[in-house]
Amino acid sequence: MKRLLCSLPAKIAAIILSYIMVLVIVVSSAAVLVMGYLDFYTRSSYLVEKEILTEMAVSECYKLSGQFQRAADVQAFREEVGDMASESNIAYTVTDIEKVETLYTNYDTTPTLTSHSVVENGYKFTVYVYDEMPCKDQFATVRSLIKTGHDLRYAFIFFAVLGLLTFIVLICFLCCAAGRKFAYSSIQLNFLDRIPLDICLAVAAVIVGVFLIIFDTVQYFEGLEIYIFLFISCTVLYFVALALLLTSATRIKTHTFWKNTLVFKVGSFLLKCFKACAKFLFFHIKRLPFALKTLGLLAIIIFWQGVFLMFNLYQEEWLIIGFVLSSGMISLLVIYVAITLQRIKKGGEKIASGNLESKIDTTFMVLDFKDFANKLNSIGEGMQVAVDEKVKSERFKTELITNVSHDIKTPLTSIINYVDLLKKEEIENETAKEYIEVIDRHSERLKKLVGDLVEASKASTGSLAVDLQECNVSVLLSQALGEFDERLKGAKITPILKILSDNVIIKADARHLWRVFDNLLSNICKYSLPDTRAYIEAYIQNGKAFITFKNISRCELSVDSAELTERFVRGDSSRNTEGSGLGLSIAKSLTELQNGQMDITVDGDLFKVMLQFEV
């Protein structure tokens, strides 16, 4: 198919065939219209022949009347009509009505198809058309055409439709083949395709105008010359229209239909000039202060109003029009400023709320409004960079703590092992024994601190494996209180466990949830006021499980509740207790790893921790 589209002989053949199809369509359509007007499709051939030949007989009657009026006498008329009827399929009769006398007749008893009479100036002129037509005159020709047309009346419809369909197929083929020269190459422009389209249209219009001017003189042509001229004119106009169609198809394929016009080129040049001037003006206007720009705009509006009033001072209707226009301009300006400021305000609020990725849409913003919006967007980008840097710094700190903790573990293990060896030796010096006990106690504390550091870093970075399964909170709390029974008694704390809902079951990792309970109960043992009670409650509310730990603090809490979950922060500012300040931070990180939430509330000396999990 591609080779056929690129074949020059195929294109030439398609062009010639398309022209032939146009001729077929015109001839067939004209024949169908004429036969439809003459009722070929509803009447028999005989009736059509009779009607048309009767009209021709009427014309012959008037022609006979004219000849009779022009004749010098009846004898001369007889000679002229006799010569005229010698080779004809019609007969004539002229009768004097007043004298009831037949002046001339050549009618015999031959059967007639039709006849017609005309009365003028006291004479009756009758023309008879014979049914059989042995002579070759116009009546015989018309009758033959009528019979042929009547027999082919449906064939003409078929030819018209077939010609139209074939013409459409050929035109589609030519449009697809336009611009193709080689099977595997892109569309190529020829000489006509490179000429601006509006010039081609102008040339085509000139050609059409020339033929129209010549057509005005067609009345001076005679006979066959008229039809030859019309044929040549229609042929030339068809090929001009076909050339315009094919070059338009090529231009559409190469996307140059509009670009390759003088109007587009001139418009593009003017647009570039306008943009250059506008860019020059905006560059200098942009550097002016905003207040000066506003004053300049108001001055232009006031100047325009003054000029309008000056020229229309005594025409009230124009004054009203000017007032409406100026008011409309000012209103549009105020609306534009209000909408722009509202967009900037909403964008600033989003950035201020923490949505640093939010951008203010600067579409349709101009001058200082656009600059201000871009600066707000830049602030958001700068803040995002700062946040990223902070997150990176936190990650670095966590990794540093983890690495240092691992490095400390090795010498610390050696210290603990050597302390154990010293404790097994029989040392008589009591002072040395006391030193060994101090080293042992502090090394154990340091070991626990290093372990807490490692666990805190892993929990905060989310590097711990989490296996979420159904856990019974009441069972875990009961076990945890059993483990801490001796420590709670030693701290003189009475634990009170309340399970306010049946089957408090949550999705959590039992190991990590146990560590959370362990840290919170350990915190109660270290910091609770002796001879008080600690309340542990578990219940379900609004589809969520809540676990609360409440105790009375031994010392005054001078730290905000939000800071207590930070690393190395303790409620005892004197730092005399044995805590490391990592317990609550580890508990919070482990809770969040299990898709939970931990909140701390401080109300006077009441210290409350609330854990929240999805059921």
CORDA-V675644 format. One record per run of one state. SS is the DSSP state (H for helix, E for strand, C for the rest). FROM is the first residue (numbers start at 1). LEN is the number of residues. If there is no record, write none. Layout:
# CORDA-V675644
ss:SS from:FROM len:LEN
ss:SS from:FROM len:LEN
This chain:
# CORDA-V675644
ss:C from:1 len:1
ss:H from:2 len:5
ss:C from:7 len:1
ss:H from:8 len:30
ss:C from:38 len:7
ss:H from:45 len:26
ss:C from:71 len:3
ss:H from:74 len:12
ss:C from:86 len:4
ss:E from:90 len:7
ss:C from:97 len:4
ss:E from:101 len:5
ss:C from:106 len:6
ss:E from:112 len:9
ss:C from:121 len:2
ss:E from:123 len:8
ss:C from:131 len:7
ss:H from:138 len:14
ss:C from:152 len:1
ss:H from:153 len:25
ss:C from:178 len:13
ss:H from:191 len:4
ss:C from:195 len:2
ss:H from:197 len:20
ss:C from:217 len:1
ss:H from:218 len:3
ss:C from:221 len:3
ss:H from:224 len:30
ss:C from:254 len:8
ss:H from:262 len:25
ss:C from:287 len:3
ss:H from:290 len:22
ss:C from:312 len:4
ss:H from:316 len:37
ss:C from:353 len:14
ss:H from:367 len:58
ss:C from:425 len:5
ss:H from:430 len:32
ss:C from:462 len:7
ss:E from:469 len:4
ss:H from:473 len:11
ss:C from:484 len:1
ss:H from:485 len:6
ss:C from:491 len:2
ss:E from:493 len:7
ss:C from:500 len:5
ss:E from:505 len:4
ss:C from:509 len:1
ss:H from:510 len:18
ss:E from:528 len:1
ss:C from:529 len:3
ss:E from:532 len:10
ss:C from:542 len:2
ss:E from:544 len:10
ss:C from:554 len:7
ss:H from:561 len:3
ss:C from:564 len:19
ss:H from:583 len:11
ss:C from:594 len:3
ss:E from:597 len:7
ss:C from:604 len:2
ss:E from:606 len:9
ss:C from:615 len:1
